[in-house]
Amino acid sequence: MKLEKSKMLLLSFMLFSLFFGAGNLIFPPFLGQNAGSNMPLAIAGFLVTAVVLPVLGVVVIAKFDGLEKLAQKVNSKFAVIFTILIYLSIGPGLGIPRAASVPFEMAIAPYLSENVSAGLMMLAYSTVFFLLAGWFAMTPSKLMERIGKFLTPSLLLLLTFVFISFLFKGNTQVSVPQADYASGAAVKGFLEGYQTMDAIAALNFGFVIAATLKGLKVKENKEIVSYTVKAGIVAGSILTMVYLMLSYMGMMSSGVYSIQENGAWTLRCIVSQLFGHPGAILLAMIFTLACLTTCIGLITSIAQFFSKLTTKFSYRSWVFLIVGFSFAICNQGLNTILSISVPVLNMIYPVSIVLVVLGLFDSKLKNNPYAYPASITATGLVSVVYSLDQMKVPLGFVKNMFSILPFYSLGMGWVTVALAAVAISVAVCSMKQKCSVPSEEV
């Protein structure tokens, strides 16, 4: 079935909005401000993990008709454990609470008067936020219409308005790169892309896009993958443009404002300089729209997964459970959530990347039973050690052993290990004459 251009555009808008949430707003301007004159290199690395890999992830998941089926290429136990871990981390355990707390703490709390309780206001704001997110998630069949027609265009218009205003009357001064960006800016940008959580989110949203296409009477798997690729290209292009705008504003104001804890402070300073006190309302609208759409997509995909995993609770029941748990975690505060997110993402993001890449080359690995288990196990091991190391957990000789890996200090030690694991699996498979694909094709 041929999909109308208008529906294709709405699908692309929906995919963009599912991706563009809390981290997508606060990390690009923060990267631009820290990278200063090295921003072009940093944003190039950032786009790999924040745009290219997420789009590829959506395509791969659509191709396999769900994360669990892709993860089963490793083994059935890993499929269940990893899928649950992904859904919990990107969902009620981390992703959803972060997306809900960012709009309040970054665009509302700073403007509250001293005699107003921030805790009570956060409670009130998050109550309304999650009621809206839950209401949207209750009818997943209407997501494309509601998000694609109204929420996404509104968000893009607001972001473009801020950027154009900055070009004409923003205070600008570019500073030298901060220490982490002075050398290896591209690698630092690549690692910062982890913080958007989009490559992990793609493992959820691929299922949502495939389900939406099926609802539009697109049944053939080839057609689903084809339309997903098209939607991914459009959504990825929009993401790229928005990231470039945000990082540019961060770079151009790097010598104007001092560097604080995160990029929301940078945005707040820029908007305040451009529009004065009314800018707080504009900023709150941008943050709320961006984070609301992401939360809706996450709640929908996670509720769909768990309602199929167990028949004890219906889809609607899972929506209520996810919303309630996320609401409780959200009110613990953004800094607490962010402090947890870094080590968790360092552990699971590399595994997600390798899984997506293997999925892209699955046709070349179909007769190789070792590639997925070997590379995923090796990647996971290095990622866990690196995360524990970053958390200052004493590892003794283990740290010394892993620190000799190329790029380990940059958080990229898993790359060479994953490549080596695939190469060894191909060699072993060839020796046992179980593979029909020559090793040079992999």
VMD Tcl script that draws the C-alpha trace (Angstrom):
set ca {
  {0.00 0.00 0.00}
  {1.24 3.46 -0.92}
  {1.27 5.93 1.96}
  {0.07 9.47 1.26}
  {2.73 12.21 1.46}
  {0.78 14.01 4.20}
  {0.71 10.88 6.36}
  {4.39 10.28 5.64}
  {5.17 13.78 6.89}
  {3.06 13.28 10.01}
  {4.86 9.99 10.68}
  {8.23 11.74 10.35}
  {7.11 14.54 12.65}
  {5.94 11.99 15.19}
  {9.29 10.16 15.10}
  {11.16 13.45 15.58}
  {9.02 14.33 18.59}
  {9.44 10.89 20.12}
  {13.20 11.43 20.03}
  {13.35 15.10 20.93}
  {12.97 15.31 24.68}
  {14.85 16.44 27.78}
  {18.42 15.55 26.87}
  {18.00 16.77 23.31}
  {17.31 20.26 24.62}
  {19.90 20.58 27.36}
  {22.96 18.79 25.97}
  {23.57 20.48 22.55}
  {23.78 24.05 23.95}
  {25.93 22.74 26.82}
  {28.20 21.04 24.28}
  {28.42 24.25 22.24}
  {29.28 26.34 25.27}
  {31.96 23.93 26.51}
  {33.44 23.23 23.06}
  {33.61 26.91 22.14}
  {35.55 27.30 18.90}
  {35.80 23.50 18.62}
  {32.01 23.13 18.42}
  {31.95 21.95 14.76}
  {34.13 18.95 15.63}
  {32.19 18.20 18.81}
  {28.78 18.39 17.15}
  {29.99 16.10 14.34}
  {30.71 13.38 16.92}
  {27.48 14.17 18.76}
  {25.38 13.68 15.62}
  {26.68 10.13 15.21}
  {25.27 8.91 18.54}
  {22.35 11.36 18.72}
  {21.03 11.13 15.14}
  {22.64 8.48 12.91}
  {22.54 5.58 15.37}
  {19.00 6.32 16.63}
  {17.63 6.44 13.08}
  {19.43 3.20 12.20}
  {18.06 1.70 15.41}
  {14.48 2.49 14.44}
  {15.03 0.88 11.04}
  {16.60 -2.25 12.51}
  {13.83 -2.70 15.10}
  {11.17 -2.24 12.42}
  {12.99 -4.84 10.33}
  {13.02 -7.36 13.18}
  {9.51 -6.41 14.38}
  {10.63 -5.61 17.92}
  {13.66 -5.39 20.19}
  {13.10 -8.81 21.73}
  {13.38 -10.57 18.38}
  {16.65 -8.80 17.65}
  {18.02 -9.53 21.12}
  {17.17 -13.23 20.68}
  {20.04 -13.34 18.22}
  {22.27 -13.34 21.31}
  {20.16 -15.86 23.24}
  {16.66 -16.11 24.70}
  {17.65 -15.24 28.30}
  {19.59 -12.18 27.18}
  {16.59 -11.11 25.07}
  {14.28 -11.03 28.08}
  {16.77 -9.48 30.55}
  {18.18 -6.87 28.16}
  {14.78 -5.88 26.81}
  {13.37 -5.41 30.32}
  {16.49 -3.46 31.36}
  {16.19 -1.20 28.32}
  {12.50 -0.53 28.87}
  {12.96 0.18 32.57}
  {15.98 2.47 32.13}
  {14.55 4.45 29.22}
  {11.16 4.43 30.89}
  {9.95 4.75 34.48}
  {13.36 4.15 36.05}
  {15.17 7.02 34.35}
  {14.08 8.37 30.96}
  {10.48 9.36 31.70}
  {11.18 10.96 35.12}
  {14.08 12.92 33.62}
  {11.95 14.16 30.74}
  {9.21 15.22 33.15}
  {11.48 16.97 35.66}
  {13.56 18.96 33.15}
  {10.80 21.40 32.08}
  {10.02 22.34 35.66}
  {13.51 22.57 37.12}
  {15.02 24.31 34.11}
  {12.25 26.59 32.91}
  {9.91 27.16 35.84}
  {11.68 26.70 39.20}
  {14.28 29.48 38.62}
  {11.49 32.03 38.26}
  {9.54 31.11 41.40}
  {9.49 33.68 44.20}
  {11.21 32.80 47.48}
  {7.98 32.39 49.40}
  {6.71 29.70 46.99}
  {7.51 26.06 47.79}
  {9.39 24.57 44.83}
  {8.52 21.08 46.05}
  {4.78 21.74 46.04}
  {4.93 23.46 42.67}
  {6.88 20.52 41.25}
  {4.22 18.19 42.62}
  {1.48 20.24 40.96}
  {3.33 20.56 37.65}
  {4.25 16.86 37.44}
  {0.66 15.89 38.28}
  {-0.69 17.85 35.30}
  {2.21 16.68 33.09}
  {1.66 12.98 33.77}
  {-2.12 13.25 33.52}
  {-1.67 14.67 30.01}
  {0.98 12.09 29.05}
  {-1.18 9.25 30.36}
  {-4.24 10.55 28.52}
  {-2.36 10.68 25.20}
  {-0.86 7.22 25.78}
  {-4.29 5.66 26.38}
  {-5.05 5.91 22.65}
  {-1.86 4.91 20.79}
  {-3.72 4.72 17.47}
  {-4.17 8.52 17.56}
  {-0.55 9.39 18.35}
  {0.44 10.27 14.79}
  {-2.47 12.68 14.34}
  {-2.11 14.36 17.73}
  {1.69 14.61 17.84}
  {2.41 15.07 14.14}
  {-0.30 17.66 13.47}
  {-0.15 19.80 16.57}
  {2.65 19.20 19.07}
  {5.61 18.87 16.69}
  {4.85 21.91 14.47}
  {4.32 24.03 17.59}
  {7.66 22.95 19.04}
  {9.57 23.56 15.80}
  {8.05 27.02 15.38}
  {9.06 28.03 18.90}
  {12.62 26.73 18.50}
  {13.03 28.45 15.13}
  {11.67 31.70 16.57}
  {14.26 31.64 19.38}
  {17.11 30.86 16.96}
  {16.22 33.62 14.48}
  {15.84 36.09 17.36}
  {19.30 35.07 18.60}
  {20.84 35.64 15.16}
  {19.58 39.22 15.10}
  {19.96 40.40 18.67}
  {21.80 37.80 20.74}
  {24.90 38.69 22.77}
  {27.80 36.77 21.25}
  {31.39 35.97 22.11}
  {33.14 32.68 21.39}
  {35.53 31.32 24.03}
  {38.34 28.80 23.79}
  {37.37 25.12 24.33}
  {37.16 23.78 27.85}
  {39.68 21.10 28.86}
  {37.63 18.08 27.72}
  {37.08 19.66 24.29}
  {40.53 21.12 23.74}
  {41.71 17.83 22.24}
  {39.52 15.00 21.00}
  {36.44 17.22 20.65}
  {34.78 14.80 18.22}
  {35.18 11.85 20.61}
  {33.87 13.93 23.51}
  {30.87 14.92 21.38}
  {30.31 11.27 20.48}
  {30.17 10.35 24.18}
  {27.91 13.30 24.99}
  {25.45 11.90 22.47}
  {24.89 9.04 24.91}
  {23.12 11.48 27.21}
  {20.24 12.00 24.78}
  {19.44 8.28 25.28}
  {18.14 8.22 21.71}
  {19.98 5.12 20.47}
  {18.35 3.27 23.38}
  {15.00 4.98 22.81}
  {15.18 3.87 19.17}
  {14.96 0.29 20.37}
  {11.51 1.21 21.71}
  {10.32 3.65 19.06}
  {11.00 1.32 16.14}
  {8.16 -0.81 17.46}
  {5.87 2.24 17.75}
  {6.57 3.30 14.14}
  {5.99 -0.23 12.85}
  {2.72 -0.47 14.81}
  {1.60 2.92 13.47}
  {2.31 1.84 9.89}
  {0.35 -1.35 10.40}
  {-2.53 0.78 11.66}
  {-2.32 2.67 8.34}
  {-2.84 -0.65 6.48}
  {0.84 -1.09 5.59}
  {1.23 -4.83 6.11}
  {4.25 -6.06 4.13}
  {7.49 -6.05 6.13}
  {9.45 -4.63 3.17}
  {7.05 -1.70 2.95}
  {7.21 -1.11 6.72}
  {11.01 -1.00 6.60}
  {10.96 1.24 3.51}
  {8.60 3.78 5.07}
  {10.51 3.62 8.35}
  {13.73 4.48 6.51}
  {12.03 7.46 4.83}
  {10.54 8.68 8.10}
  {13.92 8.20 9.79}
  {15.72 10.28 7.16}
  {13.25 13.16 7.51}
  {13.17 12.98 11.32}
  {16.96 12.71 11.46}
  {17.32 15.75 9.19}
  {15.06 17.80 11.47}
  {16.96 16.61 14.54}
  {20.25 17.60 12.91}
  {19.02 21.10 12.11}
  {17.71 21.61 15.64}
  {20.96 20.32 17.19}
  {22.99 22.64 14.98}
  {20.84 25.61 16.04}
  {21.12 24.79 19.74}
  {24.86 24.06 19.68}
  {25.49 27.20 17.61}
  {23.74 29.34 20.22}
  {25.81 27.61 22.92}
  {29.06 28.25 21.04}
  {28.30 31.88 20.22}
  {27.43 32.62 23.86}
  {30.32 30.59 25.32}
  {32.23 33.75 26.13}
  {29.17 35.60 27.44}
  {27.84 33.32 30.18}
  {29.76 31.26 32.72}
  {29.44 27.47 32.49}
  {27.06 25.88 34.99}
  {25.77 22.34 35.61}
  {23.86 21.82 32.36}
  {22.71 23.39 29.10}
  {19.32 24.44 30.39}
  {21.05 27.28 32.24}
  {22.60 28.39 28.92}
  {19.21 28.39 27.20}
  {17.65 30.25 30.10}
  {20.30 32.99 29.88}
  {19.88 33.32 26.12}
  {16.07 33.48 26.25}
  {16.16 35.92 29.16}
  {18.53 38.22 27.26}
  {16.37 38.06 24.14}
  {12.89 38.39 25.61}
  {13.29 39.47 29.22}
  {11.01 38.05 31.90}
  {8.29 36.88 29.41}
  {10.95 34.58 27.97}
  {10.34 32.28 30.93}
  {6.92 31.41 29.51}
  {8.40 30.72 26.08}
  {11.10 28.50 27.55}
  {8.59 26.60 29.67}
  {6.47 25.95 26.58}
  {9.45 24.65 24.59}
  {10.63 22.35 27.36}
  {7.14 21.06 28.12}
  {6.24 20.32 24.50}
  {9.56 18.56 23.83}
  {9.46 16.43 26.95}
  {5.73 15.65 26.80}
  {5.92 14.08 23.35}
  {8.89 11.92 24.34}
  {7.13 10.74 27.51}
  {4.01 9.85 25.54}
  {6.05 7.71 23.14}
  {7.96 6.01 25.94}
  {4.84 5.24 27.99}
  {3.11 3.85 24.90}
  {5.95 1.57 23.76}
  {6.74 0.28 27.25}
  {3.08 -0.40 28.10}
  {2.68 -2.29 24.81}
  {5.74 -4.41 25.56}
  {4.80 -5.36 29.11}
  {1.15 -6.00 28.23}
  {2.39 -8.62 25.74}
  {5.02 -9.99 28.12}
  {2.40 -10.82 30.77}
  {-1.36 -11.15 30.57}
  {-1.91 -10.24 34.22}
  {-2.22 -6.55 33.39}
  {-3.85 -4.90 30.39}
  {-2.27 -2.15 28.30}
  {-4.25 0.51 30.17}
  {-3.16 -0.94 33.53}
  {0.48 -0.75 32.48}
  {-0.01 2.88 31.43}
  {-1.30 3.66 34.94}
  {1.60 1.77 36.58}
  {4.27 3.42 34.45}
  {2.81 6.89 34.94}
  {2.50 6.40 38.71}
  {6.04 5.08 39.19}
  {7.53 7.75 36.92}
  {5.64 10.43 38.86}
  {7.23 9.22 42.12}
  {10.78 9.11 40.70}
  {10.34 12.46 38.96}
  {9.77 14.24 42.27}
  {13.20 13.14 43.57}
  {14.82 15.98 41.62}
  {16.63 16.38 38.29}
  {20.20 16.40 39.61}
  {19.60 13.08 41.39}
  {18.23 11.58 38.19}
  {21.11 12.90 36.08}
  {23.70 11.58 38.54}
  {22.27 8.09 38.07}
  {21.89 8.33 34.30}
  {25.59 8.64 33.38}
  {26.85 5.29 34.79}
  {23.72 3.45 33.63}
  {24.08 4.81 30.08}
  {27.80 4.01 29.99}
  {26.85 0.39 30.70}
  {23.99 -0.17 28.27}
  {24.56 2.34 25.46}
  {27.56 0.53 23.87}
  {25.65 -2.77 23.96}
  {22.72 -1.08 22.23}
  {25.02 0.37 19.57}
  {26.65 -2.98 18.82}
  {23.27 -4.72 18.71}
  {21.97 -2.18 16.18}
  {25.10 -2.45 14.01}
  {24.92 -6.25 14.03}
  {21.25 -5.99 13.09}
  {22.18 -3.88 10.08}
  {24.57 -6.60 8.87}
  {22.35 -9.50 9.91}
  {22.06 -10.86 6.37}
  {25.84 -11.37 6.32}
  {25.84 -13.03 9.74}
  {22.84 -15.36 9.42}
  {24.97 -18.50 9.33}
  {27.30 -17.34 12.09}
  {25.95 -18.44 15.51}
  {28.84 -16.82 17.41}
  {28.89 -13.19 16.22}
  {26.05 -11.84 18.35}
  {26.88 -13.65 21.64}
  {30.63 -12.99 21.39}
  {30.48 -9.29 20.51}
  {27.64 -8.44 22.92}
  {29.30 -10.27 25.82}
  {32.65 -8.58 25.17}
  {31.07 -5.15 24.78}
  {28.99 -5.55 27.92}
  {31.99 -6.62 29.98}
  {34.12 -3.63 28.95}
  {31.20 -1.23 29.44}
  {30.48 -2.45 32.96}
  {34.14 -2.22 33.98}
  {34.45 1.29 32.53}
  {31.27 2.45 34.29}
  {32.42 1.07 37.65}
  {35.81 2.69 37.08}
  {34.15 6.05 36.44}
  {32.15 5.62 39.65}
  {35.48 5.26 41.51}
  {34.78 1.66 42.48}
  {38.14 0.01 43.36}
  {38.82 -2.62 40.69}
  {42.50 -3.41 41.33}
  {44.19 -5.43 38.59}
  {40.94 -5.53 36.58}
  {41.21 -1.80 35.88}
  {44.89 -2.15 34.94}
  {44.05 -4.99 32.55}
  {41.24 -3.14 30.78}
  {42.97 0.25 30.72}
  {45.45 -1.02 28.10}
  {42.60 -1.24 25.58}
  {42.75 1.40 22.81}
  {40.55 4.42 23.60}
  {39.60 3.02 27.03}
  {40.27 6.33 28.78}
  {37.85 7.99 26.35}
  {35.09 5.50 27.14}
  {35.51 3.81 23.76}
  {37.44 0.69 24.77}
  {34.48 -1.46 23.74}
  {34.90 -0.60 20.05}
  {38.06 -2.61 19.38}
  {36.86 -5.43 21.63}
  {33.57 -5.71 19.74}
  {35.36 -5.72 16.37}
  {37.81 -8.34 17.61}
  {34.95 -10.52 18.91}
  {33.19 -10.43 15.52}
  {36.44 -11.21 13.68}
  {37.18 -14.17 15.97}
  {33.61 -15.46 15.61}
  {33.94 -15.38 11.82}
  {37.28 -17.21 11.99}
  {35.93 -19.91 14.32}
  {32.81 -20.29 12.22}
  {34.83 -20.62 9.04}
  {37.06 -23.29 10.58}
  {34.00 -25.29 11.57}
  {32.59 -24.74 8.08}
  {29.31 -23.50 9.48}
  {29.39 -20.18 7.66}
  {28.77 -19.75 3.99}
  {29.79 -16.07 4.06}
  {33.51 -15.33 3.59}
  {35.10 -13.44 6.47}
  {36.04 -10.47 4.30}
  {32.34 -9.71 3.68}
  {31.78 -9.10 7.39}
}
mol new
graphics top color blue
foreach p $ca { graphics top sphere $p radius 0.5 }
foreach p [lrange $ca 0 end-1] q [lrange $ca 1 end] { graphics top cylinder $p $q radius 0.2 }
display resetview
